[in-house]
Amino acid sequence: MQGQNQQQAYDRGTTIFSPDGRLYQVEYAREAVERGSTTLGVRTENGVVLVAEQRVRSPLMEESSIEKLHEIDDHIAIGSAGHVADARKLIDFARQQAQVDRLRYGEPIGIETLAGTVTDHIQEYTQTGGARPFGVSLLVAGIDDGEPRLFETDPSGTATEWTASAVGADRDTILDDLETNYRPDADLDGGIHTALQALASVKDAFEPNEVAISTIDVETKRYRTLDDDEVEAHLDEIDVEDDDE
C-alpha cells in the first residue's frame, strides 16, 4: 500500500521526477495530444503547407468556430493538436512575441526564434508548482530569410525542425506515409496533396468542411487559407472526397 502511495506522489506531482527519471504529467499531456484531431505540416521548395482535420461534432455547430490553423504574423502560422484552450493560450503568447519583435527590432521574428520562445514558455510549466503542462503540440511554420521552415513543439518544451510532420491522432501511421511519399522538390500544390494523402491513410474519406488548409509561400511571405471550393478541388484531385450523399 505504501508503494502505491509513493507511486501516486510521482504521478500527481508536476515537478517531481519518478525514480526512473520520468515526469508523468508531461507524458499524460502527450496522451492528450494523441487524442486530438490531426494536424500536418509539409515543407516544400517554395513554401510551407499546414493541413488540419476539423471534427464537426454536430450539424448545429458553426463550422467557422472550429479553428485549428492560426495566423501569427504575415509570414508565420501555427497548427495545433490537443486541448483547444491550451492551444489558444500559446497562440496568444506567440502573437504577442511576434509583435514585440517587430516593435523592438523593426523586423519580423524568425521562425526558429519564435519556436524556441514558445517552447521556453511551455517548459516553465513542467517545473512550476501549482501548474500543469500544456496538453497541446504545435506545428510552427513560416518563411525565414526566403527559406521555408517547419518546427514541432512538444509538451515537454522541446522544439525540433522537420521537413514534414504530424501531431495528434494516428501520428505514427501518418509519419510512415510521409516518410514514403514526401518529395523535397514538390511545389505548394504537391505539398498539399502529400499532406492530404497522408491524412487519407488513416481516414477513408472526408468532406471539404472537415479539412482546413493554409499555405505560406516564399514569394509573397504571406499566410493564406484556402476556401471550400479550393479544398474540394484538391480532394477531387487525390480522390478522397466522400461520395455519400
N, C-alpha and C positions, 0 to 999 in steps of 0.2 A: 504494500500500500504506500509505503514511504517512497519507493522508487517511482511509483506512478505520480505522486505529488511533485517530485522533483522534475519529472518529465513535463508536467503541465506548466511548471515555472518557466522552463525554457521555451515552451510552446507559446505562452501568453506574453512573455517579456519581449518587447520590441527590440530592446537594446542588449539583450543577454544572449551570448553565444552558447550553443549546446556543447557538450564535451567533445563532439567531433567537428566543431567549428562551423555549425550551421546557424543561420538566422531563420527560424521557422516562419516568422511573419513575412519575410521577403519571399519565401517560397510559396506561401499562401497567396501573396499578391500576384505572383506569376500564374498561379492557378486561376485567379480572377481574370487575368488577361486571356488565358486559353479558352475561357467561357464566352469571351466577347466575339462579336462578328468580325470577319476577316478584313484586313486592310493590307494591300500590296503596294510596293514601290518598285519601279523599274527605271534604271538609269540608261539612257540611250545616247547616241552620238550627238544629238542636237537638242537634248532636253531631258526632263525627268517626268515620269508618269506616276500618278497615285490613283489607285482603284480601290474602292471600298464597297463591301456588301452592306446594304441597308435593309434591316429587318423591319418590315411594316407589320406590327403585331395585330392591327385591327383596321378594317376599312373605314372606321371612324377617325383614325389618326391622320392628322395633316402631314403629308409626306415631307413638306418643306421644313418641318420642325426637327427632322432627323438629320443631324449634321455630323458627319464623320471626317470630312476633309475641311481644313481651315486655312484661310489666308493669314499669314503672319506679317508679311511685308510684301511689297510688289514682287520680290524675287524669291520668296520663301513660302512654303506650305507645309502643313503637318497633318498626317493621318493618324488616327488613334484606334486602339482596341483595348477593351476593358471597361472599367467603371466610367460612365459618361461624365459624372460630376467631377471625378478626379481629373479627367482629360480637360475639362473646361477650365479648371484652376491652372493647370500647366499651360494651356493655350494663352490664357490671360497673362501669365507670367512671361511667356515667350514674346508676346506682343509688346509688353512693357519694355523688355530688354532691347528689342529691335528699335523702339522709339528712342530709348536712352542713347544708344549708339549713334543714331542719326543726329540727335541734338548735340551730343558731346563731341563727336569726331567729324560731323558733316558728311558722313558716308554710310552706305548700307552695311549692316552687320554681316560678318562672314558666316557661312553655314556651319562650319566646324566650331567656330566660336559660340554660336547660339546653342548648338547641340551640347557643347561642354558646359555652358552656363546652366542650361536646363537640367542636365544630369547632376551637376553640383548641388542644385536645389533639391532634386529627388533624393540624393544620397543623404542629405541632412536629416531626412525623415526616417532613415534606417538607424539612427543613433541618438534620437531625441526622445526623452521620456515624455509620456503622455500624448504621443502622436503615433501614427501608424504609417507604413509605406504607402505610396501611391499605387493603387491597383490598376495600372494602365501602362501600356507600352506605346511609344510614338515612333513614327517614321518622319524624319525631318528631311525635307527635300528642297533643293533650290539651285541657283546658279551663282557660282563664286568665281570672280575674275574670268568669266567666259567659260567656265567648266561646270558641267552638271555634277552635283554631289548628292549623296543619299546616306543618311545616318539612321541607325536604330537605337532607341533608348530602352533600358531595362529597369524594372522596379528596384534593382539594387543600386542604381545610379551609374550605370556603365553606358558609354556611347561607343558604338562600333560602326565603321563605314562599310557599305555594301554596294555591289553593282545591281543587285535585285534582292528583295527580301519580303517577308510577310510577317505580320503579327496577328494574334487572335486565334480563332478556332482552326484546326486542321493545318497548323503551321508546317509541321514536318512533311506532310504529303505535298503541300504546295511548294515547299522549297525543293523537294525532289523533282517536281515538274519544271521549276525554274532552272535548276541546275542542268536539266536536259535540253531545254528549249531556248534559254537565254542567248541572245546574239549581241555582242557589244557594238556592232556596226549598224544596228537597227535604227530607223528613224522613229519619230514620236508615234506614228500610227502603228509601226511594228511593235513598239513597246506596249501600247495599249492592247494589241492582240495577244502578246505574250502574257500579259497580266490576266486578261480575260480567260485565256485558255488554261492558265494555271488555276484560276478560280473554278473553272468548269470541271477540273479534275476531281473536285470534291462536291460539286453541285451540278446535277444533271442539266437543269435549265433555269433560266431566270428572266424576268421581265425588265425593261429599261428602268422602271421606277425602283427596282431592287438593287441597282448599281449606281454608284457615283464615280465619275471620272474627272480628274483635274490634271492639267499639264502646266509646266513652266518651260518655255523654250529658250534656247541660248540667244537667239536673235533679238527678241523683244525683252527678255528677262522679266516677263510678266506672267502672273498667275491667271489661269483661265479654267473655268468649269464648263464642261460640255453639257449642252441641253439634251432633253429627252430624245429628240429626233436624231442627234448625232450619236448618242449612246445606242439607240436602236439600230442605226446603220452599222456600227461596229459589231454588234451582236449578230446581225444578219450575215456579216462577212465571215464570222467564225462559226456560224450555225449552231448557236447555243440558246437562242431565244425559245421560250416556252410556246409551243404551238397550240396549247389547250385554250379553248375559248372560255 
